[in-house]
Amino acid sequence: MELRYINNSYQFLTKAIYHEAIQQLQNHNNKRKLSQSALETLAIIAYRQPITKLKVEQIRGVSCDYSIQRLLEKKLIKIAGKADTIGKPLLYATSQQFMDHFGINGVRDLPQLKDIVTEDNAIGETNE
């Protein structure tokens, strides 16, 4: 065991060298992985939270009812309240379980685009 600071609190966790053995021993209630659409929906919610389902659908360009339902079932997102607009739509945000799963303290710890994109991805430049 080791003491780690995650999500503004201290937690006792197993050491990384034992993760594989413990993972084999755990019973997973839901072994299916998240679909690509669910991952996209989760990323939008994580970076734009709190956000309504309508805004997520506008960004993705498709309906995301199923993806949001799956994310709620897996407790990766939560209902963060209601928007002060017509119809009072629900607002979604990432949950404590999301933070724990990814080992981050808060939204500010999510990787930024500048951290992901490298200069090697530039189009039209020549190296001489």
OpenMM code with the backbone's topology and positions (N, CA, C; nanometers):
from openmm import Vec3, app, unit

residues = "MET GLU LEU ARG TYR ILE ASN ASN SER TYR GLN PHE LEU THR LYS ALA ILE TYR HIS GLU ALA ILE GLN GLN LEU GLN ASN HIS ASN ASN LYS ARG LYS LEU SER GLN SER ALA LEU GLU THR LEU ALA ILE ILE ALA TYR ARG GLN PRO ILE THR LYS LEU LYS VAL GLU GLN ILE ARG GLY VAL SER CYS ASP TYR SER ILE GLN ARG LEU LEU GLU LYS LYS LEU ILE LYS ILE ALA GLY LYS ALA ASP THR ILE GLY LYS PRO LEU LEU TYR ALA THR SER GLN GLN PHE MET ASP HIS PHE GLY ILE ASN GLY VAL ARG ASP LEU PRO GLN LEU LYS ASP ILE VAL THR GLU ASP ASN ALA ILE GLY GLU THR ASN GLU".split()
positions = [
    Vec3(0.0840, -0.1175, 0.0000),
    Vec3(0.0000, 0.0000, 0.0000),
    Vec3(0.0890, 0.1246, 0.0000),
    Vec3(0.0321, 0.2308, -0.0557),
    Vec3(0.1009, 0.3581, -0.0520),
    Vec3(-0.0014, 0.4692, -0.0341),
    Vec3(0.0389, 0.5786, 0.0228),
    Vec3(-0.0465, 0.6933, 0.0456),
    Vec3(-0.0269, 0.7897, -0.0702),
    Vec3(-0.1380, 0.8229, -0.1416),
    Vec3(-0.1301, 0.9123, -0.2583),
    Vec3(-0.2265, 1.0280, -0.2399),
    Vec3(-0.1899, 1.1463, -0.2916),
    Vec3(-0.2751, 1.2644, -0.2885),
    Vec3(-0.3458, 1.2743, -0.4227),
    Vec3(-0.4761, 1.2454, -0.4244),
    Vec3(-0.5563, 1.2469, -0.5476),
    Vec3(-0.6875, 1.3181, -0.5189),
    Vec3(-0.7249, 1.4075, -0.6079),
    Vec3(-0.8531, 1.4775, -0.6002),
    Vec3(-0.8697, 1.5484, -0.4655),
    Vec3(-0.7683, 1.6210, -0.4261),
    Vec3(-0.7679, 1.7018, -0.3041),
    Vec3(-0.7906, 1.6204, -0.1775),
    Vec3(-0.7512, 1.4943, -0.1779),
    Vec3(-0.7609, 1.4115, -0.0577),
    Vec3(-0.6536, 1.3037, -0.0643),
    Vec3(-0.6238, 1.2458, 0.0493),
    Vec3(-0.5267, 1.1373, 0.0560),
    Vec3(-0.6000, 1.0040, 0.0508),
    Vec3(-0.5423, 0.9089, -0.0233),
    Vec3(-0.6019, 0.7767, -0.0356),
    Vec3(-0.4931, 0.6712, -0.0237),
    Vec3(-0.5284, 0.5599, 0.0398),
    Vec3(-0.4400, 0.4457, 0.0412),
    Vec3(-0.4679, 0.3641, -0.0845),
    Vec3(-0.3660, 0.3418, -0.1655),
    Vec3(-0.3794, 0.2667, -0.2900),
    Vec3(-0.2750, 0.1559, -0.2930),
    Vec3(-0.3035, 0.0556, -0.3713),
    Vec3(-0.2027, -0.0492, -0.3888),
    Vec3(-0.0905, 0.0051, -0.4759),
    Vec3(0.0261, -0.0487, -0.4580),
    Vec3(0.1404, -0.0041, -0.5380),
    Vec3(0.1217, -0.0485, -0.6830),
    Vec3(0.1778, 0.0288, -0.7730),
    Vec3(0.1607, 0.0057, -0.9168),
    Vec3(0.2087, -0.1328, -0.9604),
    Vec3(0.3070, -0.1875, -0.8954),
    Vec3(0.3597, -0.3173, -0.9377),
    Vec3(0.2592, -0.4297, -0.9144),
    Vec3(0.1587, -0.4058, -0.8279),
    Vec3(0.0580, -0.5076, -0.7990),
    Vec3(-0.0721, -0.4878, -0.8763),
    Vec3(-0.0833, -0.3825, -0.9563),
    Vec3(-0.2078, -0.3526, -1.0269),
    Vec3(-0.2567, -0.4683, -1.1143),
    Vec3(-0.1675, -0.5297, -1.1883),
    Vec3(-0.2086, -0.6377, -1.2793),
    Vec3(-0.2652, -0.7563, -1.2025),
    Vec3(-0.2006, -0.7949, -1.0950),
    Vec3(-0.2483, -0.9092, -1.0156),
    Vec3(-0.3830, -0.8791, -0.9513),
    Vec3(-0.3987, -0.7601, -0.8990),
    Vec3(-0.5247, -0.7236, -0.8344),
    Vec3(-0.6364, -0.7117, -0.9374),
    Vec3(-0.6042, -0.6589, -1.0543),
    Vec3(-0.7042, -0.6458, -1.1594),
    Vec3(-0.7580, -0.7824, -1.2012),
    Vec3(-0.6738, -0.8832, -1.2029),
    Vec3(-0.7180, -1.0174, -1.2376),
    Vec3(-0.8091, -1.0752, -1.1298),
    Vec3(-0.7918, -1.0340, -1.0061),
    Vec3(-0.8718, -1.0858, -0.8958),
    Vec3(-1.0071, -1.0155, -0.8822),
    Vec3(-1.0165, -0.8953, -0.9315),
    Vec3(-1.1400, -0.8190, -0.9167),
    Vec3(-1.2505, -0.8747, -1.0043),
    Vec3(-1.3716, -0.8702, -0.9516),
    Vec3(-1.4890, -0.9038, -1.0316),
    Vec3(-1.5438, -0.7749, -1.0891),
    Vec3(-1.5469, -0.7683, -1.2212),
    Vec3(-1.5993, -0.6492, -1.2872),
    Vec3(-1.7457, -0.6721, -1.3204),
    Vec3(-1.8314, -0.5847, -1.2686),
    Vec3(-1.9738, -0.5963, -1.2978),
    Vec3(-2.0044, -0.5646, -1.4436),
    Vec3(-1.9283, -0.4742, -1.4995),
    Vec3(-1.9538, -0.4346, -1.6370),
    Vec3(-1.8205, -0.4336, -1.7108),
    Vec3(-1.7897, -0.5388, -1.7829),
    Vec3(-1.6594, -0.5533, -1.8464),
    Vec3(-1.6487, -0.4800, -1.9800),
    Vec3(-1.7620, -0.4396, -2.0357),
    Vec3(-1.7567, -0.3737, -2.1654),
    Vec3(-1.6900, -0.2367, -2.1539),
    Vec3(-1.6091, -0.2058, -2.2514),
    Vec3(-1.5405, -0.0780, -2.2552),
    Vec3(-1.6351, 0.0284, -2.3087),
    Vec3(-1.5970, 0.1525, -2.2915),
    Vec3(-1.6758, 0.2622, -2.3462),
    Vec3(-1.6582, 0.2685, -2.4974),
    Vec3(-1.7666, 0.2984, -2.5652),
    Vec3(-1.7606, 0.3125, -2.7100),
    Vec3(-1.6904, 0.4440, -2.7451),
    Vec3(-1.6557, 0.4572, -2.8715),
    Vec3(-1.5917, 0.5804, -2.9183),
    Vec3(-1.6827, 0.7010, -2.8945),
    Vec3(-1.8121, 0.6846, -2.9202),
    Vec3(-1.9053, 0.7961, -2.9000),
    Vec3(-1.9158, 0.8329, -2.7517),
    Vec3(-1.9119, 0.7330, -2.6628),
    Vec3(-1.9169, 0.7616, -2.5200),
    Vec3(-1.7893, 0.8331, -2.4744),
    Vec3(-1.6753, 0.7934, -2.5293),
    Vec3(-1.5499, 0.8613, -2.4955),
    Vec3(-1.5502, 1.0061, -2.5435),
    Vec3(-1.6034, 1.0291, -2.6638),
    Vec3(-1.6127, 1.1659, -2.7154),
    Vec3(-1.7045, 1.2496, -2.6275),
    Vec3(-1.8177, 1.1918, -2.5895),
    Vec3(-1.9128, 1.2622, -2.5037),
    Vec3(-1.8490, 1.2927, -2.3682),
    Vec3(-1.7772, 1.1977, -2.3117),
    Vec3(-1.7092, 1.2177, -2.1834),
    Vec3(-1.6055, 1.3293, -2.1929),
    Vec3(-1.5308, 1.3324, -2.3020),
    Vec3(-1.4298, 1.4373, -2.3200),
    Vec3(-1.4950, 1.5755, -2.3285),
    Vec3(-1.6046, 1.5855, -2.4015),
    Vec3(-1.6746, 1.7140, -2.4138),
    Vec3(-1.7246, 1.7591, -2.2772),
    Vec3(-1.7846, 1.6668, -2.2021),
    Vec3(-1.8357, 1.7018, -2.0695),
    Vec3(-1.7205, 1.7423, -1.9773),
    Vec3(-1.6101, 1.6698, -1.9830),
    Vec3(-1.4963, 1.6995, -1.8959),
    Vec3(-1.4396, 1.8388, -1.9222),
    Vec3(-1.4272, 1.8762, -2.0477),
    Vec3(-1.3644, 2.0040, -2.0819),
    Vec3(-1.4603, 2.1221, -2.0793),
    Vec3(-1.5908, 2.0988, -2.0918),
    Vec3(-1.6876, 2.2082, -2.0986),
    Vec3(-1.7848, 2.2102, -1.9806),
    Vec3(-1.7579, 2.1358, -1.8760),
    Vec3(-1.8542, 2.1233, -1.7673),
    Vec3(-1.8754, 2.2528, -1.6919),
    Vec3(-1.9918, 2.2745, -1.6341),
    Vec3(-2.1155, 2.1996, -1.6537),
    Vec3(-2.1756, 2.2321, -1.7897),
    Vec3(-2.2334, 2.1314, -1.8516),
    Vec3(-2.2835, 2.1459, -1.9883),
    Vec3(-2.4148, 2.0692, -2.0031),
    Vec3(-2.5023, 2.1209, -2.0886),
    Vec3(-2.6300, 2.0544, -2.1139),
    Vec3(-2.6133, 1.9506, -2.2246),
    Vec3(-2.7090, 1.8586, -2.2312),
    Vec3(-2.7064, 1.7561, -2.3351),
    Vec3(-2.7171, 1.8207, -2.4728),
    Vec3(-2.7969, 1.9258, -2.4845),
    Vec3(-2.8128, 1.9946, -2.6123),
    Vec3(-2.6799, 2.0509, -2.6623),
    Vec3(-2.6020, 2.1105, -2.5732),
    Vec3(-2.4709, 2.1645, -2.6132),
    Vec3(-2.3769, 2.0527, -2.6568),
    Vec3(-2.3797, 1.9393, -2.5866),
    Vec3(-2.2954, 1.8252, -2.6245),
    Vec3(-2.3357, 1.7773, -2.7636),
    Vec3(-2.4659, 1.7686, -2.7885),
    Vec3(-2.5146, 1.7236, -2.9189),
    Vec3(-2.4786, 1.8232, -3.0289),
    Vec3(-2.4789, 1.9519, -2.9988),
    Vec3(-2.4393, 2.0519, -3.0980),
    Vec3(-2.2917, 2.0376, -3.1328),
    Vec3(-2.2091, 2.0084, -3.0356),
    Vec3(-2.0651, 1.9914, -3.0602),
    Vec3(-2.0403, 1.8644, -3.1400),
    Vec3(-2.1032, 1.7535, -3.1000),
    Vec3(-2.0819, 1.6249, -3.1670),
    Vec3(-2.1576, 1.6155, -3.2993),
    Vec3(-2.2709, 1.6827, -3.3105),
    Vec3(-2.3493, 1.6782, -3.4338),
    Vec3(-2.4435, 1.5593, -3.4414),
    Vec3(-2.4531, 1.4807, -3.3351),
    Vec3(-2.5428, 1.3646, -3.3310),
    Vec3(-2.6057, 1.3556, -3.1922),
    Vec3(-2.7110, 1.2759, -3.1804),
    Vec3(-2.7757, 1.2530, -3.0525),
    Vec3(-2.6816, 1.1768, -2.9602),
    Vec3(-2.6836, 1.2111, -2.8337),
    Vec3(-2.5937, 1.1439, -2.7389),
    Vec3(-2.6697, 1.0930, -2.6166),
    Vec3(-2.7979, 1.0625, -2.6331),
    Vec3(-2.8790, 1.0100, -2.5227),
    Vec3(-2.8176, 0.8834, -2.4646),
    Vec3(-2.7854, 0.7883, -2.5510),
    Vec3(-2.7328, 0.6595, -2.5069),
    Vec3(-2.5978, 0.6766, -2.4377),
    Vec3(-2.5111, 0.7579, -2.4944),
    Vec3(-2.3780, 0.7784, -2.4365),
    Vec3(-2.3875, 0.8405, -2.2977),
    Vec3(-2.4733, 0.9395, -2.2827),
    Vec3(-2.4882, 1.0038, -2.1525),
    Vec3(-2.5456, 0.9051, -2.0516),
    Vec3(-2.6413, 0.8245, -2.0944),
    Vec3(-2.6984, 0.7245, -2.0041),
    Vec3(-2.5926, 0.6242, -1.9577),
    Vec3(-2.5093, 0.5764, -2.0494),
    Vec3(-2.4017, 0.4817, -2.0139),
    Vec3(-2.3018, 0.5456, -1.9172),
    Vec3(-2.2669, 0.6717, -1.9417),
    Vec3(-2.1721, 0.7412, -1.8543),
    Vec3(-2.2308, 0.7620, -1.7145),
    Vec3(-2.3607, 0.7889, -1.7075),
    Vec3(-2.4270, 0.8004, -1.5780),
    Vec3(-2.4294, 0.6656, -1.5056),
    Vec3(-2.4561, 0.5567, -1.5801),
    Vec3(-2.4579, 0.4229, -1.5214),
    Vec3(-2.3209, 0.3843, -1.4657),
    Vec3(-2.2162, 0.4216, -1.5368),
    Vec3(-2.0797, 0.3902, -1.4929),
    Vec3(-2.0290, 0.4909, -1.3896),
    Vec3(-2.1116, 0.5905, -1.3584),
    Vec3(-2.0808, 0.6934, -1.2583),
    Vec3(-1.9562, 0.7744, -1.2936),
    Vec3(-1.9326, 0.7927, -1.4239),
    Vec3(-1.8220, 0.8774, -1.4679),
    Vec3(-1.8650, 1.0231, -1.4785),
    Vec3(-1.9960, 1.0456, -1.4934),
    Vec3(-2.0511, 1.1808, -1.4931),
    Vec3(-2.1646, 1.1847, -1.3922),
    Vec3(-2.2034, 1.3061, -1.3575),
    Vec3(-2.3138, 1.3247, -1.2633),
    Vec3(-2.3986, 1.4422, -1.3091),
    Vec3(-2.5189, 1.4504, -1.2565),
    Vec3(-2.6055, 1.5645, -1.2828),
    Vec3(-2.5650, 1.6735, -1.1845),
    Vec3(-2.5233, 1.7868, -1.2403),
    Vec3(-2.4679, 1.8941, -1.1585),
    Vec3(-2.5688, 2.0040, -1.1285),
    Vec3(-2.6924, 1.9856, -1.1712),
    Vec3(-2.7944, 2.0868, -1.1470),
    Vec3(-2.8764, 2.1100, -1.2708),
    Vec3(-2.9438, 2.2252, -1.2726),
    Vec3(-3.0258, 2.2628, -1.3868),
    Vec3(-2.9840, 2.4003, -1.4350),
    Vec3(-2.9887, 2.4192, -1.5673),
    Vec3(-2.9508, 2.5472, -1.6273),
    Vec3(-3.0625, 2.6492, -1.6049),
    Vec3(-3.0262, 2.7752, -1.6010),
    Vec3(-3.1240, 2.8828, -1.5839),
    Vec3(-3.1763, 2.9314, -1.7177),
    Vec3(-3.2067, 2.8390, -1.8073),
    Vec3(-3.2622, 2.8733, -1.9379),
    Vec3(-3.4015, 2.8121, -1.9502),
    Vec3(-3.4669, 2.8396, -2.0591),
    Vec3(-3.6019, 2.7890, -2.0821),
    Vec3(-3.6014, 2.6369, -2.0783),
    Vec3(-3.6928, 2.5799, -2.0025),
    Vec3(-3.7026, 2.4348, -1.9916),
    Vec3(-3.6165, 2.3758, -1.8817),
    Vec3(-3.5272, 2.4539, -1.8230),
    Vec3(-3.4394, 2.4077, -1.7147),
    Vec3(-3.3712, 2.2742, -1.7467),
    Vec3(-3.2902, 2.2680, -1.8549),
    Vec3(-3.2240, 2.1408, -1.8880),
    Vec3(-3.1204, 2.1029, -1.7823),
    Vec3(-3.0956, 1.9733, -1.7705),
    Vec3(-2.9978, 1.9227, -1.6753),
    Vec3(-2.8560, 1.9606, -1.7178),
    Vec3(-2.7732, 1.9879, -1.6203),
    Vec3(-2.6315, 2.0149, -1.6443),
    Vec3(-2.5519, 1.8924, -1.6019),
    Vec3(-2.4544, 1.8537, -1.6842),
    Vec3(-2.3713, 1.7367, -1.6557),
    Vec3(-2.2284, 1.7813, -1.6279),
    Vec3(-2.1642, 1.7104, -1.5364),
    Vec3(-2.0244, 1.7352, -1.5018),
    Vec3(-1.9598, 1.6012, -1.4684),
    Vec3(-1.8290, 1.6000, -1.4624),
    Vec3(-1.7584, 1.4765, -1.4273),
    Vec3(-1.7772, 1.4482, -1.2783),
    Vec3(-1.7696, 1.3217, -1.2428),
    Vec3(-1.7936, 1.2790, -1.1054),
    Vec3(-1.6617, 1.2569, -1.0309),
    Vec3(-1.6766, 1.2282, -0.9025),
    Vec3(-1.5612, 1.1934, -0.8193),
    Vec3(-1.4942, 1.0670, -0.8722),
    Vec3(-1.5745, 0.9716, -0.9191),
    Vec3(-1.5199, 0.8464, -0.9715),
    Vec3(-1.4363, 0.8723, -1.0969),
    Vec3(-1.4761, 0.9679, -1.1795),
    Vec3(-1.3975, 1.0063, -1.2978),
    Vec3(-1.2603, 1.0559, -1.2539),
    Vec3(-1.2591, 1.1438, -1.1536),
    Vec3(-1.1329, 1.1989, -1.1046),
    Vec3(-1.0443, 1.0884, -1.0466),
    Vec3(-1.1053, 0.9987, -0.9687),
    Vec3(-1.0288, 0.8893, -0.9087),
    Vec3(-0.9739, 0.7955, -1.0149),
    Vec3(-1.0574, 0.7626, -1.1146),
    Vec3(-1.0165, 0.6687, -1.2189),
    Vec3(-0.8962, 0.7204, -1.2974),
    Vec3(-0.8972, 0.8488, -1.3290),
    Vec3(-0.7886, 0.9058, -1.4080),
    Vec3(-0.6775, 0.9635, -1.3211),
    Vec3(-0.6932, 0.9587, -1.1892),
    Vec3(-0.5881, 1.0026, -1.0986),
    Vec3(-0.5572, 1.1499, -1.1071),
    Vec3(-0.6618, 1.2318, -1.1206),
    Vec3(-0.6410, 1.3762, -1.1288),
    Vec3(-0.7110, 1.4445, -1.0123),
    Vec3(-0.6606, 1.5615, -0.9758),
    Vec3(-0.7173, 1.6361, -0.8637),
    Vec3(-0.8341, 1.7233, -0.9041),
    Vec3(-0.8410, 1.7622, -1.0297),
    Vec3(-0.9490, 1.8481, -1.0750),
    Vec3(-0.9417, 1.8707, -1.2241),
    Vec3(-1.0358, 1.9470, -1.2732),
    Vec3(-1.0453, 1.9740, -1.4171),
    Vec3(-0.9207, 2.0456, -1.4682),
    Vec3(-0.8612, 2.1252, -1.3839),
    Vec3(-0.7404, 2.1993, -1.4266),
    Vec3(-0.6239, 2.1064, -1.4591),
    Vec3(-0.6299, 1.9816, -1.4104),
    Vec3(-0.5233, 1.8848, -1.4363),
    Vec3(-0.5420, 1.8076, -1.5673),
    Vec3(-0.6539, 1.8295, -1.6366),
    Vec3(-0.6742, 1.7634, -1.7656),
    Vec3(-0.5707, 1.8149, -1.8651),
    Vec3(-0.5222, 1.7302, -1.9546),
    Vec3(-0.4235, 1.7770, -2.0530),
    Vec3(-0.4840, 1.8816, -2.1464),
    Vec3(-0.4048, 1.9818, -2.1753),
    Vec3(-0.4485, 2.0863, -2.2677),
    Vec3(-0.4053, 2.0507, -2.4091),
    Vec3(-0.4680, 2.1124, -2.5074),
    Vec3(-0.4380, 2.0826, -2.6471),
    Vec3(-0.2908, 2.1055, -2.6780),
    Vec3(-0.2326, 2.2098, -2.6200),
    Vec3(-0.0911, 2.2380, -2.6457),
    Vec3(-0.0002, 2.1269, -2.5931),
    Vec3(-0.0485, 2.0508, -2.4924),
    Vec3(0.0289, 1.9391, -2.4385),
    Vec3(0.0228, 1.8168, -2.5293),
    Vec3(-0.0805, 1.8077, -2.6118),
    Vec3(-0.1037, 1.6901, -2.6961),
    Vec3(-0.0475, 1.7095, -2.8362),
    Vec3(-0.0696, 1.8265, -2.8947),
    Vec3(-0.0283, 1.8537, -3.0324),
    Vec3(0.1209, 1.8851, -3.0340),
    Vec3(0.1918, 1.8206, -3.1249),
    Vec3(0.3347, 1.8470, -3.1394),
    Vec3(0.3599, 1.9266, -3.2663),
    Vec3(0.4770, 1.9845, -3.2733),
    Vec3(0.5107, 2.0633, -3.3910),
    Vec3(0.5287, 1.9751, -3.5139),
    Vec3(0.5483, 1.8458, -3.4953),
    Vec3(0.5642, 1.7548, -3.6086),
    Vec3(0.4327, 1.7385, -3.6860),
    Vec3(0.3224, 1.7814, -3.6282),
    Vec3(0.1928, 1.7667, -3.6938),
    Vec3(0.1582, 1.8838, -3.7839),
    Vec3(0.2489, 1.9777, -3.8024),
    Vec3(0.2228, 2.0951, -3.8860),
    Vec3(0.2162, 2.0535, -4.0333),
    Vec3(0.1237, 2.1174, -4.1059),
    Vec3(0.1045, 2.0876, -4.2475),
    Vec3(0.1658, 2.1999, -4.3305),
    Vec3(0.2332, 2.1659, -4.4362),
    Vec3(0.2836, 2.2643, -4.5307),
    Vec3(0.4207, 2.3203, -4.4980),
    Vec3(0.4810, 2.2764, -4.3924),
    Vec3(0.6129, 2.3271, -4.3576),
    Vec3(0.7182, 2.2312, -4.4156),
    Vec3(0.8291, 2.2880, -4.4548),
    Vec3(0.9387, 2.2049, -4.5041),
    Vec3(1.0567, 2.2216, -4.4104),
    Vec3(1.1252, 2.1154, -4.3880),
    Vec3(1.2459, 2.1185, -4.3048),
    Vec3(1.3664, 2.1185, -4.3970),
    Vec3(1.4422, 2.2232, -4.3896),
    Vec3(1.5604, 2.2339, -4.4736),
    Vec3(1.6845, 2.2425, -4.3915),
] * unit.nanometer
topology = app.Topology()
chain = topology.addChain("A")
for resn in residues:
    res = topology.addResidue(resn, chain)
    for name in ("N", "CA", "C"):
        topology.addAtom(name, app.Element.getBySymbol(name[0]), res)
